[in-house]
Amino acid sequence: MGGVLEAMSEVRRPGSTLSREEKSALSDPPGKSLEEDWMEVSSSRRGKSRLFVRLLADRLTFYDKLPPMGNTVVQPLDVVLFSRVVSVLGRNTSRHHLRVIDVGRNWWDLRSDPPEKIDGWAEKTVSRVENFRRARRRISIKVSPGDNLPITSAMSQRNIGGVGKLILCLAKCSPCDPDKGDFSAKVSVKRTPMRDRREGRETHSLFADEDELALVSDPDLQEAQAAHWSEQAVQYLKKCETLPPALVPDFRLTVRMGVPDGLKKYVWTHAAGLPISTVNSLATQASYDALLRNCYGEFIPESFCDPVPTFCQGILGTGAPNLDQAVTHLKLLTEEGQMRLRRLLWCISLASHGVELSPFLPNLLAALLVFYDEAEVFAIVASLIKIVEMDRNSEKSANPRILVTRGMLNKQAKLLVQDGRKNQVVVDVLDHLSRLKIDVHTVAVKLLQDGLAHALPFRALCRVMGSYLGEGSEVLLRYALALLKVQSEALLKCTSAEDAEKLLANLGEGLDTPELADTLCKVAFSMRVRVTGLERISSSWGTSYITADLNMPVHIFCRPRLSAPRGHCPDELWEAIWSRVPDSVRIFDPKLLWDRLADGMSLRFMLEKCKKHIDSPMVFFIWTPQGDIIGGYSPSVWVKTNGYLDTTTLCRSAESAFVFNKIGDKAPEFWFWTGFNELLLQASEQRGLAFGGDAPAITVDKNLIRAGTSASRTFKSPSLIAPTISETATDEPFNDDGSLRGISHAEFEILRFEIFMCV
């Protein structure tokens, strides 16, 4: 850790000059000491030495000799005023040092002997610093929020007088030369510690599980990240609608250093290129509500069952993985948060047709939901997808905002391998993995597919997410290479493919301390990555892991838009039905045409209502007394016939017809048109209704009171509920040629009967 700290100080060595307040404090008489002891002190001002340290109510003082007792004033070597402290690291009891950082980027690192003694110092130091922060927050309530905002080019200069213009000129010619990438120094010469809270319940959304989040949070990390954002920068970000282009490079460099939870809403929104009015906006919520109505109709579902659209089909070894298989940090969301994540995924699937394969997308949504409301999350992700969809050459982009197709992920993985072979350390790792019979292209795809979510702790992932929102998918490529380089020693020690794959699955474990997170970031952005369009990368598949498996069944994610009255069919059954109706029918919305409970039990009246919509496809449902559901889909509604309907008169093919059942909590089952006969449906006031022939799959008597179901040759379907009459020797009621082996039939009293037309 010492090497990391020294590296940090070399990168951004602050000035050694004392502020006016610090010079004055050197001659102040000492107050009562809360703690005092000899310690090993490393500082950016004086290097490393053993000093006597006093913890007072408002400062830390350092002496090279033991100061005398009494009121004798002895000037200390150095002083740290708590009013200027932006960050205190070392509150985690597993870390045996205390680090204090002030607004001038000066730092002091204190180590005690024995190491455990530093815990008491850390607790009291944090308490005193928090007192000063609370005082600043109370003062800020009485001060206008815009008092500290710098004058920017976005402000109207016609309201600035001559003195104001002179100040503006002097500000531009200020001798202050802040370090590159210091956004706080760019927006204001004055620099005071940020007043907002770094972490806590109020910095997270209502969908975050606070107990689970506490297990992956480190107050030291929050403090270290907050040190890069001054109060002036925070106010600027909150008031500035969009960042001026001149500030974007420095802003992005500062985002790389990390963002505390209290600022993520504002910083990440600017990083994504959205106006700050997107946050906490009624317009954002209204826009999202309109989208929900467009996707789901008048009835927005409150629950969603697996599988949901995770955009992972064919790459995780299953047709459609469950949400907990696709999202690594899902447990950080409450049950309500997980439901909102499912709804967001469905919205993207229904509203966007440009996302083919993107395992990173559900992980991105889950991370954003910890800090944003549902509508804000959709606004951010939709803006990224829109950029890709509007770019006709997104497959050839040098740095696509988000990978949304199988081809883009394949090319990005091949680019990772090519760039890795240009780095001496990474190429050794790749060659070693190849000797262990591990496909390096598969390793690259697995690293990139979910945006490193499976490999990184959540806090390290958040740091990657912040840079990704501002700089695109190249960030994921850089961090993947950095992980291979940082863990090269451990990977080169692996003697078997099993050991190497186990390490690769948790490549970033433990990289959630401030020092290690900084190290990973520096390695990532020091990597030499080729800036080239993806069109220069071969489109041939680098690994069979990413190719589409033609033998794997494809799960079609679609849902109908329901309007009032919606009937009583559960959403999960509608979803299953709608994925099986013809594509040309999915553009329609199902409307409740007839309900036995509302419209009565007159078969004549039902047929008259259906006659008005004779060319409309139909879905009907019949409930048993036990709550089970049977039904069917037909290219035509019920019409009065003399015998069976002539299928050649239909405007749509009868081949799309099917029957289904939903028994208890089991998944729905479907049986489709076989072509063994042309017996689709018949309806008459004397005989009632029949769907299917050679023993109808579903029958309803003329009084609409009782229904029956039999093994039907039309759909090669068994009795849709447990048969009450059976003459078959086995559970299979059909011979190989589709003929019936015997009778398999069940009857029941109708609990509910609903007919929907698709218009």
Secondary structure by P-SEA (a helix, b strand, c coil): caaaaaaaaaaccccccccaaaaaacccccccccbbbbbbcccccccbbbbbbbbcccbbbbbccccccccbbbbcccccccccccccccccccccbbbbbccccbbbbbbccccccaaaaaaaaaaaaaaaaaaaaaaaaacccccccccccccccccccaaaaaaaaaaaacccccccccccccccccccccccccccccccccccaaaaaaaaccaaaaaaaaccccaaaaaaaaccccccccaaaaaaaaaaaccccccaaaaaaaaacccccccccaaaaaaaaaaaaaacccccccccccccccccccccccccccccccccccccccaaaaaaaaaaaaaaaacccccccccaaaaaaaaaaacccaaaaaaaaaaaaaaaaacccccccccccccccaaaaaaaaaaaaaaaaacaaaaaaaaaaaaacccaaaaaaaaccccccccccaaaaaaaaaaaacccaaaaaaaaaaaaaaaaaaaaacccaaaaaaaaaccccccccaaaaaaaaaaaaacccccccccccccccccccccccccbbbbbbbbbbbccccccccaaaaaaaaacccccccccccccccccccccccaaaaaaaaaaaccccbbbbbbccccccccccccccccccccccccccccccccccbbbbbcccccbbbbccccccccccccccccccccccccccbbbcccccccccccccccccccccccccccccccccccccccccccccccccccbbbbbbcc
